[in-house]
Amino acid sequence: MTLSPLSFNRARWDAAYNQVLDGSHTRERMADALVASKQLVGMSRAEVFALLGEPPATDKWPEYDLVYWLGPTHPFPIDSEWLVMRLSVSGKVTEADRIAD
């Protein structure tokens, strides 16, 4: 099942964290749009935090600098989807991607 990207909206992003099982896949769809647009690339850590909020602490994906949980995978919610980013030594996003575990 392919989901259409969804324009980023901070209020919906925040609300979707607590509604990940509602079937809308809001965070995944917004992450798809952010990754496809390359909007995150070049942002500083502070700019990412202003846009997405601070990521919750996790030991998942230690090879990335910023890791945001998006929700369970679809169509079989056994694993999770993640928005991951790498930062340069100057603290700018050099890579943003969506991955599953």
N, C-alpha and C positions, 0 to 999 in steps of 0.2 A: 504494500500500500504506500503510495507516494503522497506526501502531504504538501500542500502549497505553502511557500514561505509567507510569513506574516510580518508586516511592518512593525518595527520596534516601538513599544509603548511602555514606559517605566512602570506605570501603575498596574498594567496588565501583567508585566513581567514579575513584579513583586507578588501580586495576588496569585499568580499561577503556581508559585512555589508551594503553596498550601493546597492547591487543587489539581495536583498532577494526575490523579486517577479519574478525572472527569471525562477523559477521552478526547479533549480538544488539542492536546499536545502543543499548547501555546508556547511554552519555552523552547521546545525543539524547533518549531516553525519560525520563531523570532531569531533563534540562533542561526538557522539556515540563511535567513535574510542578511544577518550581520556578516556571516562568513562570506557569502556570495558577493556582497557589496564591497568587501575588504575595508569596511568602515573602521574596524578595530585596529588594523595594521597602521602603525605609526603613533597610536595613542600612548600616552604615558600611563603608568599604573594608576595615578590619581584620576586621570580622565576615564579609565575603565571603571574605577570604583564609583565615580560620579554617575556614569551611565547605568551600570549593572548592580551597583552595591558591592560591598566586600564579599568575596566568596566565603562560604562556610568552610571551616577547617575540615580537611580530609587527608587521608594518607594515600588516596588513589592517585595514580598518574604522577609520581614524584618527578618524572622527567619534564614536566611542564611547570611553569611559574604561577599560572592562575588557572584554577579548575572550578567550574560551575556545574552543579548537578542540574540536569534538565528534566529528568523524570524517567519512568520505566520505558524500555524499548517497546516497539510495536511491530507486528501485531501480537507478539508473545512477550508479556512483561516479566520476563525472567531476569533480564539484565537491566542496566541503566544507560542512559544517554548522557553525554558530558560535553560541555563547551570548554575547550582547553586552549591556552595561549602560552607562547614562549616570549620572553622579554630579552632585549639586548642588554649589554652591560650598562648602557645609559638609561635603561628602564623603559624602553619603548617596545610596543608589541611588534614582533617580527613575523609571527605566525599565529593564526587562529584557525581552529578546526573543530568539527563536531565528531566525536568518536563514541563507541559503545564498548561496554565490557562484557 
